Amino acid sequence: MKLKGSKLLDREAINNLISKRLNKVHFSKNLEPVYRRQYQNEAAYEFRVRGIIIFMLYSFLSYGIYQIIPAGKNSTLWFSLYVWVGIIILVAWILSFLKRLNQYFDLYTCIGSMFAVAISFIIVTVVGNDHNDALLHAAMMYAVVIIYAFVGMRFYTALIAGWFGGVIGVIVTKLFHYNIDWTFLNRTYTFSSFLGMALAYAIDRQHRENYLQNCMIELNQLEMKKQSRQL
């Protein structure tokens, strides 16, 4: 069998999972590790393509922001901070080619995404001004949604990356005594986080349902082979 989950489940168990347990986006103790290993291998393989697309979006946003920010101290500070987001994307993309690190896909993408959100948050409070606040907030919104819906992390992992990244951003901003426009941030960061959560939840749930349906197909194929032998 290609799916090890087919060895752990029968048809009734699969139907029960699809009808009752999928809303929690988490399987039983026996099935979850098996599912997680396969998911991490697939997600790492897909990130080889997704990483290129994410980097292209990052480059496009960088170019647009750089054209708006006036030359001087702000532009230099913005570049010195935002370049780290590109480095994070590049490192995660390289790691996705190392098969022995597939088991750590959730870990390195979670940590990288967390710091990408934190950097985007800090940029808004440190570099932002009346002329480019809206664009910087929009860039942060894109970053948050991409992390939730496009990197390939599971729901709870994406949840940690998105919200803890914001917490880190708040802590650093307070340490350096910069002002935080909570009204604007609630309309951008908070809104995009909840939107990203909904997307990540839907993607994770659908992937798990597809996995169970594939297990069901394998069980049906196994039964057909047994009947063929009996005939």
C-alpha positions in Angstrom: 0.0 0.0 0.0 1.2 3.5 -0.8 -0.6 5.0 2.2 0.3 3.6 5.6 -2.9 4.9 6.9 -4.8 2.2 5.0 -3.2 -0.3 7.3 -4.5 1.4 10.4 -8.1 2.1 9.3 -11.1 0.2 8.0 -13.9 1.5 6.0 -16.1 2.4 9.0 -13.2 4.2 10.8 -12.6 6.3 7.7 -16.2 7.2 7.4 -16.4 8.2 11.0 -13.3 10.4 10.7 -14.7 12.2 7.6 -18.1 12.8 9.3 -17.0 13.7 12.8 -13.3 14.3 13.4 -12.1 16.4 10.5 -13.4 19.6 12.0 -10.6 19.4 14.5 -8.0 19.0 11.7 -6.1 16.5 13.8 -6.2 12.7 13.6 -5.8 10.1 16.4 -2.4 9.4 18.1 -1.7 6.5 15.8 -2.7 8.1 12.5 -1.5 11.6 13.0 2.3 10.8 12.9 1.8 8.7 9.8 -0.2 11.4 8.0 2.3 14.1 9.2 5.3 12.3 7.6 3.6 12.0 4.2 2.3 15.5 4.4 5.8 16.9 5.2 7.3 15.1 2.2 4.7 16.4 -0.2 4.7 19.9 1.2 8.5 20.1 1.0 8.4 18.9 -2.6 5.6 21.5 -3.5 7.5 24.3 -1.8 10.3 24.0 -4.5 7.8 25.6 -6.8 5.9 27.7 -4.3 9.1 29.2 -3.0 9.9 30.6 -6.5 6.4 32.1 -6.7 6.7 33.6 -3.2 10.1 35.1 -4.0 8.7 36.7 -7.2 5.8 38.2 -5.2 8.3 39.4 -2.6 10.5 41.0 -5.3 7.5 42.7 -6.9 6.3 44.2 -3.5 9.9 45.2 -2.7 10.2 47.1 -6.0 6.8 48.9 -5.5 7.6 49.9 -1.9 11.1 51.1 -2.8 9.7 53.4 -5.5 7.4 55.1 -2.9 9.7 55.5 0.1 11.7 58.8 -0.2 15.4 58.4 -0.6 17.3 58.8 2.7 17.4 57.3 6.1 14.0 55.6 5.8 14.7 53.9 2.6 18.1 52.6 3.9 16.4 51.3 7.1 13.6 49.7 5.2 16.0 47.9 2.8 18.2 46.7 5.7 15.1 45.1 7.4 13.1 43.9 4.4 16.0 42.2 2.7 15.9 39.6 5.6 12.5 38.5 4.4 14.0 37.6 1.1 16.8 35.7 2.8 14.3 33.7 4.8 12.4 32.7 1.7 15.7 31.7 0.0 16.9 29.6 2.9 13.5 27.8 3.2 13.5 27.1 -0.5 17.0 25.6 -0.4 16.1 23.5 2.6 13.2 22.0 0.7 15.6 20.3 -1.6 17.2 18.4 1.2 15.1 15.3 1.6 16.5 14.3 4.9 15.1 17.6 6.3 11.6 17.0 5.1 10.6 15.8 8.6 11.5 19.3 9.8 9.5 21.1 7.1 6.9 22.4 9.6 9.7 23.6 12.0 11.8 25.6 9.6 8.9 27.1 7.7 7.2 28.0 11.0 10.3 29.7 12.3 11.0 31.5 9.0 7.4 32.6 8.6 7.3 33.8 12.2 10.3 36.1 11.7 9.0 37.2 8.3 5.7 38.4 10.0 7.7 40.0 12.8 9.9 41.9 10.3 6.9 43.1 8.3 5.3 44.3 11.5 8.4 46.1 12.7 8.8 47.8 9.3 5.3 49.3 9.6 6.0 50.9 13.0 9.6 51.9 12.4 9.7 53.0 8.8 6.1 54.0 8.2 5.0 57.6 7.8 2.0 59.5 6.4 3.2 58.9 2.8 3.8 55.2 2.8 1.8 53.7 5.7 -0.9 52.3 3.5 1.6 50.5 1.2 3.6 49.1 4.1 0.4 47.8 5.7 -0.7 46.3 2.4 2.7 44.5 2.1 2.3 43.1 5.6 -1.2 41.9 4.7 0.1 40.1 1.7 2.9 38.5 3.8 0.4 37.2 6.4 -2.0 35.8 3.9 0.8 34.1 1.9 2.2 32.5 5.0 -1.1 31.1 6.0 -2.4 29.9 2.7 0.6 29.5 0.4 3.7 28.2 2.3 2.1 24.8 2.9 2.1 24.6 6.7 -0.6 22.8 8.5 -3.3 24.8 10.2 -1.9 24.9 13.8 1.6 25.4 12.6 0.5 28.4 10.5 -1.5 29.7 13.5 1.7 29.8 15.6 3.7 31.4 12.9 1.2 34.1 12.2 0.3 35.2 15.7 3.6 34.7 17.4 5.3 36.7 14.6 2.9 39.6 15.5 3.8 39.2 19.2 7.5 39.4 18.5 6.9 42.5 16.4 5.0 44.2 19.2 7.7 43.3 21.8 10.5 44.7 19.6 8.5 47.8 18.7 7.9 48.5 22.4 11.5 47.9 23.4 12.7 50.5 20.9 9.8 52.9 22.0 8.1 53.2 18.6 4.4 54.0 18.4 1.9 51.4 17.2 -1.2 52.6 15.4 -3.6 49.9 16.7 -6.6 51.1 14.8 -4.7 50.7 11.5 -3.1 47.4 12.5 -6.5 45.9 13.5 -7.8 46.7 10.1 -4.8 45.2 8.3 -2.8 42.7 10.4 -5.7 41.3 12.5 -8.0 41.2 9.5 -5.5 39.4 7.3 -4.6 37.0 10.1 -8.2 35.9 10.5 -8.6 35.6 6.7 -5.4 33.6 6.5 -6.6 31.4 9.4 -9.8 30.6 7.5 -7.8 29.7 4.3 -5.3 27.6 6.2 -8.1 25.7 8.0 -10.0 25.0 4.8 -6.8 23.8 3.0 -5.7 21.6 5.9 -9.1 20.0 6.3 -9.5 19.4 2.6 -6.1 17.8 2.4 -6.9 15.5 5.3 -10.2 14.5 3.7 -8.4 13.7 0.4 -6.0 11.6 2.3 -8.8 9.6 3.9 -10.6 9.2 0.6 -7.4 7.8 -0.9 -7.1 5.4 2.0 -10.6 4.3 1.2 -9.7 3.7 -2.5 -6.7 1.6 -1.5 -8.9 -0.5 0.8 -11.4 -1.0 -2.0 -8.6 -2.1 -4.3 -7.3 -4.5 -1.7 -10.8 -6.1 -1.3 -11.1 -6.4 -5.1 -7.8 -8.2 -5.3 -8.9 -10.7 -2.5 -12.2 -11.4 -4.4 -10.2 -11.9 -7.6 -8.1 -14.5 -5.9 -11.1 -16.3 -4.5 -12.8 -16.4 -7.9 
